[in-house]
């Protein structure tokens, strides 16, 4: 199982980024996918979850109305569109899934929101 995130970077407050996570090693279309983040000095926190069919979606209160999670099962990829970014969104963002009872996540991608 492999998850590879991309799309992070430095952006000014109010800006946007789209993160991608491409997976391999399991039947992507059958499993929910998640985005978590970890800010410096803080514990990892969930950001968004999307069901296998892309219909069931849950967001953390802190990102509701600003972030959108989506998936393309044909491309084995899950996305996180982040709009109106704030300095407090600065973190390493990870995609993860639970496959056969084991949690798998990628190496993470750094998002820095700063002027």
C-alpha positions as CSV (number, residue, x, y, z in Angstrom):
1,X,0.0,0.0,0.0
2,X,1.4,3.4,-1.0
3,X,0.0,6.9,-0.6
4,X,1.8,9.8,-2.2
5,X,0.7,13.4,-1.4
6,X,1.5,16.4,-3.5
7,X,0.4,20.0,-4.0
8,X,1.6,21.7,-0.9
9,X,3.5,25.0,-0.8
10,X,3.6,28.5,0.5
11,X,0.6,30.6,0.0
12,X,-0.6,34.0,1.3
13,X,-3.6,34.3,3.6
14,X,-6.8,34.1,1.5
15,X,-5.1,32.0,-1.1
16,X,-5.9,28.5,-2.4
17,X,-4.1,25.2,-2.9
18,X,-5.2,21.8,-4.1
19,X,-3.6,18.8,-2.6
20,X,-3.6,15.4,-4.3
21,X,-3.0,11.9,-3.0
22,X,-2.5,9.1,-5.4
23,X,-2.7,5.6,-3.9
24,X,-1.7,2.1,-5.0
25,X,-1.7,-1.4,-3.6
26,X,-5.4,-1.8,-2.8
27,X,-8.7,-1.3,-4.4
28,X,-9.0,2.4,-3.9
29,X,-12.7,2.6,-4.9
30,X,-13.8,0.4,-2.0
31,X,-12.4,2.4,0.9
32,X,-13.0,5.7,2.5
33,X,-10.2,8.2,2.4
34,X,-9.1,10.9,4.9
35,X,-7.0,14.0,5.1
36,X,-5.4,14.8,8.4
37,X,-2.9,17.6,9.4
38,X,-0.4,18.2,12.0
39,X,0.7,21.7,12.9
40,X,4.1,22.4,14.6
41,X,3.8,21.6,18.3
42,X,0.3,20.2,18.0
43,X,-1.3,16.8,17.7
44,X,-2.5,15.5,14.4
45,X,-6.1,16.4,13.7
46,X,-8.6,15.1,11.2
47,X,-9.6,17.5,8.4
48,X,-12.0,15.7,6.1
49,X,-13.2,12.2,5.2
50,X,-14.9,10.9,2.1
51,X,-16.7,7.7,1.6
52,X,-15.8,5.1,-1.0
53,X,-18.4,6.4,-3.5
54,X,-17.7,10.1,-2.8
55,X,-21.1,10.7,-1.3
56,X,-20.5,10.6,2.4
57,X,-18.3,13.5,3.4
58,X,-17.4,14.9,6.8
59,X,-15.3,18.1,7.6
60,X,-13.7,19.4,10.7
61,X,-15.5,22.5,11.9
62,X,-12.4,24.5,11.4
63,X,-12.4,24.0,7.6
64,X,-16.1,23.8,6.8
65,X,-17.0,26.1,4.0
66,X,-13.4,26.5,2.9
67,X,-12.1,23.1,2.1
68,X,-13.6,20.5,-0.3
69,X,-12.6,16.8,-0.4
70,X,-13.2,14.8,-3.5
71,X,-12.0,11.7,-5.2
72,X,-11.5,10.2,-8.6
73,X,-11.8,6.5,-8.4
74,X,-10.7,6.0,-12.0
75,X,-7.4,7.8,-11.1
76,X,-7.0,6.3,-7.6
77,X,-6.7,9.8,-6.3
78,X,-8.2,11.9,-3.5
79,X,-8.1,15.7,-3.5
80,X,-8.4,18.4,-1.0
81,X,-9.2,21.8,-2.4
82,X,-8.4,24.5,0.2
83,X,-9.7,28.0,-0.3
84,X,-9.5,31.1,1.8
85,X,-6.5,29.7,3.6
86,X,-5.6,31.1,7.0
87,X,-2.2,31.1,8.9
88,X,-3.7,28.5,11.3
89,X,-4.0,26.1,8.4
90,X,-0.2,25.8,8.3
91,X,0.6,22.2,8.8
92,X,1.8,19.0,7.2
93,X,-1.1,17.4,5.5
94,X,-1.5,13.7,5.2
95,X,-3.8,11.4,3.4
96,X,-4.7,8.2,5.0
97,X,-6.9,5.1,4.9
98,X,-7.6,2.0,6.9
99,X,-7.1,-1.1,4.8
100,X,-7.6,-4.5,6.3
101,X,-7.6,-3.0,9.8
102,X,-4.2,-1.2,9.3
103,X,-3.8,2.5,9.0
104,X,-1.7,3.7,6.1
105,X,-0.7,7.3,5.3
106,X,1.7,9.1,3.0
107,X,4.8,11.1,3.7
108,X,2.8,14.3,4.0
109,X,2.9,17.6,2.1
110,X,3.8,20.9,3.8
111,X,1.3,23.8,3.6
112,X,2.4,27.1,4.8
113,X,0.1,30.1,4.9
114,X,2.0,33.3,5.5
115,X,2.3,36.8,4.1
